[in-house]
């Protein structure tokens, strides 16, 4: 994509010198700089919880019949 951007003369001159020293085009130097800035502000990748489950068969029948309250009572006791 082509676009026009106004850059301070001194900044452009310095960027051109850096690009020449590194053997880069201005395009590649600008793309590299934009990528670095965007990487800093991008949210980190999401965290995936490890699978620590064990056994098979899914939810036990007594919990299926009792609904959410059955889970709470099993976890915290009847006086939750």
LOFIRO-685689 format. One record per atom (N, C-alpha, C, O): atom name; x, y, z. Coordinates in pm, whole numbers, plus 50000, padded with zeros to 5 digits. Example, Ala and Ser with C-alpha at 12.3 -4.5 7.8 and 13.67 -1.06 7.14 Angstrom:
! LOFIRO-685689
{r N,{51319,49431,50780}}
{r CA,{51230,49550,50780}}
{r C,{51320,49670,50780}}
{r O,{51424,49668,50846}}
{r N,{51285,49775,50708}}
{r CA,{51367,49894,50714}}
{r C,{51290,50003,50787}}
{r O,{51341,50114,50804}}
This chain:
! LOFIRO-685689
{r N,{50085,49883,50000}}
{r CA,{50000,50000,50000}}
{r C,{50090,50124,50000}}
{r O,{50193,50128,50066}}
{r N,{50049,50221,49927}}
{r CA,{50124,50347,49924}}
{r C,{50047,50452,50002}}
{r O,{49924,50458,49996}}
{r N,{50122,50534,50075}}
{r CA,{50061,50644,50149}}
{r C,{50162,50757,50162}}
{r O,{50281,50737,50139}}
{r N,{50115,50871,50198}}
{r CA,{50203,50986,50220}}
{r C,{50198,51023,50367}}
{r O,{50091,51033,50427}}
{r N,{50317,51042,50425}}
{r CA,{50326,51076,50567}}
{r C,{50421,51194,50579}}
{r O,{50527,51197,50516}}
{r N,{50384,51291,50660}}
{r CA,{50473,51404,50685}}
{r C,{50561,51371,50805}}
{r O,{50511,51340,50913}}
{r N,{50692,51378,50784}}
{r CA,{50790,51347,50888}}
{r C,{50884,51466,50900}}
{r O,{50920,51528,50799}}
{r N,{50924,51498,51021}}
{r CA,{51019,51608,51042}}
{r C,{51146,51581,50961}}
{r O,{51194,51468,50954}}
{r N,{51199,51687,50901}}
{r CA,{51317,51674,50814}}
{r C,{51434,51606,50885}}
{r O,{51499,51518,50828}}
{r N,{51460,51647,51008}}
{r CA,{51574,51590,51081}}
{r C,{51553,51441,51107}}
{r O,{51647,51362,51097}}
{r N,{51432,51403,51142}}
{r CA,{51402,51261,51167}}
{r C,{51417,51180,51039}}
{r O,{51472,51070,51041}}
{r N,{51368,51233,50929}}
{r CA,{51380,51164,50801}}
{r C,{51526,51146,50761}}
{r O,{51566,51039,50716}}
{r N,{51605,51251,50779}}
{r CA,{51747,51244,50744}}
{r C,{51819,51139,50828}}
{r O,{51901,51063,50777}}
{r N,{51788,51137,50957}}
{r CA,{51850,51037,51045}}
{r C,{51807,50896,51006}}
{r O,{51888,50804,51004}}
{r N,{51680,50880,50975}}
{r CA,{51630,50748,50934}}
{r C,{51696,50704,50805}}
{r O,{51730,50586,50790}}
{r N,{51713,50795,50711}}
{r CA,{51778,50761,50585}}
{r C,{51922,50715,50609}}
{r O,{51968,50619,50548}}
{r N,{51994,50785,50698}}
{r CA,{52132,50745,50730}}
{r C,{52136,50606,50791}}
{r O,{52221,50524,50756}}
{r N,{52044,50579,50883}}
{r CA,{52039,50447,50947}}
{r C,{52010,50340,50843}}
{r O,{52073,50234,50842}}
{r N,{51915,50366,50755}}
{r CA,{51881,50269,50651}}
{r C,{52001,50241,50562}}
{r O,{52027,50126,50527}}
{r N,{52073,50346,50524}}
{r CA,{52191,50327,50439}}
{r C,{52299,50246,50510}}
{r O,{52359,50157,50451}}
{r N,{52323,50277,50638}}
{r CA,{52425,50203,50714}}
{r C,{52389,50056,50725}}
{r O,{52476,49969,50719}}
{r N,{52261,50028,50740}}
{r CA,{52215,49890,50757}}
{r C,{52190,49820,50624}}
{r O,{52159,49701,50622}}
{r N,{52202,49893,50516}}
{r CA,{52176,49834,50384}}
{r C,{52029,49803,50363}}
{r O,{51993,49706,50296}}
{r N,{51944,49887,50420}}
{r CA,{51799,49869,50410}}
{r C,{51738,49978,50324}}
{r O,{51797,50085,50303}}
{r N,{51621,49951,50276}}
{r CA,{51543,50056,50211}}
{r C,{51469,50132,50320}}
{r O,{51453,50083,50431}}
{r N,{51425,50252,50286}}
{r CA,{51344,50328,50382}}
{r C,{51215,50252,50413}}
{r O,{51168,50252,50527}}
{r N,{51161,50188,50313}}
{r CA,{51038,50111,50335}}
{r C,{51058,50004,50441}}
{r O,{50978,49993,50534}}
{r N,{51165,49926,50429}}
{r CA,{51186,49818,50526}}
{r C,{51217,49874,50666}}
{r O,{51176,49816,50766}}
{r N,{51288,49987,50672}}
{r CA,{51316,50049,50802}}
{r C,{51187,50098,50868}}
{r O,{51167,50076,50987}}
{r N,{51101,50163,50791}}
{r CA,{50974,50212,50845}}
{r C,{50884,50096,50888}}
{r O,{50819,50102,50992}}
{r N,{50879,49990,50807}}
{r CA,{50798,49873,50844}}
{r C,{50848,49810,50973}}
{r O,{50770,49772,51060}}
{r N,{50981,49799,50985}}
{r CA,{51039,49742,51108}}
{r C,{51002,49826,51230}}
{r O,{50964,49773,51334}}
{r N,{51013,49958,51216}}
{r CA,{50978,50046,51327}}
{r C,{50831,50036,51365}}
{r O,{50798,50030,51483}}
{r N,{50744,50033,51266}}
{r CA,{50601,50020,51294}}
{r C,{50570,49887,51362}}
{r O,{50489,49881,51455}}
{r N,{50635,49780,51316}}
{r CA,{50612,49648,51378}}
{r C,{50654,49649,51525}}
{r O,{50585,49595,51611}}
{r N,{50768,49712,51554}}
{r CA,{50815,49718,51693}}
{r C,{50715,49792,51782}}
{r O,{50685,49748,51892}}
{r N,{50665,49904,51734}}
{r CA,{50568,49982,51812}}
{r C,{50440,49902,51831}}
{r O,{50385,49897,51941}}
{r N,{50392,49839,51724}}
{r CA,{50267,49762,51734}}
{r C,{50284,49640,51825}}
{r O,{50190,49603,51895}}
{r N,{50401,49579,51824}}
{r CA,{50426,49465,51914}}
{r C,{50420,49509,52060}}
{r O,{50374,49433,52146}}
{r N,{50465,49630,52089}}
{r CA,{50463,49681,52227}}
{r C,{50321,49703,52277}}
{r O,{50293,49681,52395}}
{r N,{50231,49746,52190}}
{r CA,{50096,49779,52234}}
{r C,{49997,49665,52211}}
{r O,{49883,49673,52257}}
{r N,{50038,49561,52141}}
{r CA,{49948,49448,52117}}
{r C,{49928,49369,52245}}
{r O,{50022,49353,52323}}
{r N,{49807,49321,52268}}
{r CA,{49785,49241,52388}}
{r C,{49862,49110,52378}}
{r O,{49879,49055,52268}}
{r N,{49908,49059,52490}}
{r CA,{49979,48932,52486}}
{r C,{49884,48821,52444}}
{r O,{49763,48833,52462}}
{r N,{49937,48713,52389}}
{r CA,{49849,48603,52350}}
{r C,{49777,48548,52471}}
{r O,{49829,48552,52583}}
{r N,{49659,48498,52450}}
{r CA,{49579,48444,52560}}
{r C,{49645,48323,52625}}
{r O,{49726,48254,52563}}
{r N,{49609,48300,52747}}
{r CA,{49664,48188,52822}}
{r C,{49565,48072,52815}}
{r O,{49446,48091,52838}}
{r N,{49614,47954,52784}}
{r CA,{49531,47835,52781}}
{r C,{49562,47752,52905}}
{r O,{49676,47714,52929}}
{r N,{49459,47726,52982}}
{r CA,{49478,47645,53102}}
{r C,{49517,47503,53064}}
{r O,{49464,47448,52968}}
{r N,{49609,47444,53137}}
{r CA,{49644,47305,53109}}
{r C,{49528,47213,53147}}
{r O,{49451,47243,53239}}
{r N,{49516,47104,53076}}
{r CA,{49411,47007,53106}}
{r C,{49455,46921,53224}}
{r O,{49539,46833,53209}}
{r N,{49398,46947,53341}}
{r CA,{49432,46873,53462}}
{r C,{49321,46777,53503}}
{r O,{49317,46726,53615}}
{r N,{49230,46752,53410}}
{r CA,{49119,46662,53441}}
{r C,{49170,46518,53451}}
{r O,{49275,46483,53398}}
{r N,{49091,46438,53520}}
{r CA,{49126,46296,53531}}
{r C,{48997,46216,53531}}
{r O,{48889,46269,53552}}
{r N,{49011,46087,53507}}
{r CA,{48894,46000,53505}}
{r C,{48814,46019,53377}}
{r O,{48850,46096,53288}}
{r N,{48703,45946,53373}}
{r CA,{48616,45953,53256}}
{r C,{48471,45955,53301}}
{r O,{48442,45932,53419}}
{r N,{48383,45983,53211}}
{r CA,{48241,45972,53241}}
{r C,{48171,46103,53264}}
{r O,{48048,46106,53268}}
{r N,{48242,46211,53278}}
{r CA,{48177,46340,53294}}
{r C,{48123,46362,53434}}
{r O,{48176,46309,53532}}
{r N,{48015,46439,53443}}
{r CA,{47957,46477,53572}}
{r C,{47882,46358,53631}}
{r O,{47812,46285,53561}}
{r N,{47897,46340,53761}}
{r CA,{47829,46230,53829}}
{r C,{47678,46254,53831}}
{r O,{47634,46369,53839}}
{r N,{47600,46146,53823}}
{r CA,{47454,46159,53811}}
{r C,{47390,46239,53924}}
{r O,{47295,46313,53899}}
{r N,{47438,46225,54049}}
{r CA,{47375,46298,54159}}
{r C,{47388,46450,54145}}
{r O,{47306,46525,54196}}
{r N,{47492,46493,54076}}
{r CA,{47508,46637,54054}}
{r C,{47423,46685,53937}}
{r O,{47375,46798,53936}}
{r N,{47404,46598,53839}}
{r CA,{47318,46635,53727}}
{r C,{47175,46658,53774}}
{r O,{47110,46753,53732}}
{r N,{47128,46572,53863}}
{r CA,{46990,46583,53911}}
{r C,{46973,46702,54004}}
{r O,{46867,46765,54005}}
{r N,{47075,46734,54083}}
{r CA,{47063,46840,54182}}
{r C,{47089,46980,54131}}
{r O,{47061,47078,54201}}
{r N,{47141,46992,54011}}
{r CA,{47168,47123,53954}}
{r C,{47283,47196,54024}}
{r O,{47367,47133,54089}}
{r N,{47285,47325,54010}}
{r CA,{47394,47408,54062}}
{r C,{47404,47401,54215}}
{r O,{47514,47401,54270}}
{r N,{47291,47393,54282}}
{r CA,{47292,47385,54429}}
{r C,{47365,47261,54478}}
{r O,{47431,47265,54581}}
{r N,{47352,47151,54406}}
{r CA,{47422,47028,54445}}
{r C,{47573,47047,54439}}
{r O,{47646,46999,54527}}
{r N,{47621,47117,54339}}
{r CA,{47764,47146,54329}}
{r C,{47810,47232,54447}}
{r O,{47912,47204,54509}}
{r N,{47733,47336,54476}}
{r CA,{47771,47426,54586}}
{r C,{47772,47353,54720}}
{r O,{47863,47373,54800}}
{r N,{47673,47270,54743}}
{r CA,{47667,47197,54870}}
{r C,{47783,47100,54882}}
{r O,{47841,47086,54990}}
{r N,{47818,47033,54774}}
{r CA,{47930,46939,54776}}
{r C,{48062,47013,54802}}
{r O,{48149,46961,54871}}
{r N,{48075,47131,54747}}
{r CA,{48200,47205,54761}}
{r C,{48212,47277,54894}}
{r O,{48319,47280,54954}}
{r N,{48101,47336,54942}}
{r CA,{48108,47424,55059}}
{r C,{48029,47375,55179}}
{r O,{48034,47436,55286}}
{r N,{47956,47265,55165}}
{r CA,{47876,47214,55275}}
{r C,{47735,47273,55273}}
{r O,{47707,47365,55196}}
{r N,{47647,47218,55357}}
{r CA,{47507,47261,55354}}
{r C,{47485,47403,55406}}
{r O,{47383,47464,55375}}
{r N,{47577,47457,55485}}
{r CA,{47559,47590,55544}}
{r C,{47634,47699,55468}}
{r O,{47680,47796,55528}}
{r N,{47647,47685,55342}}
{r CA,{47724,47780,55261}}
{r C,{47667,47915,55277}}
{r O,{47717,48010,55217}}
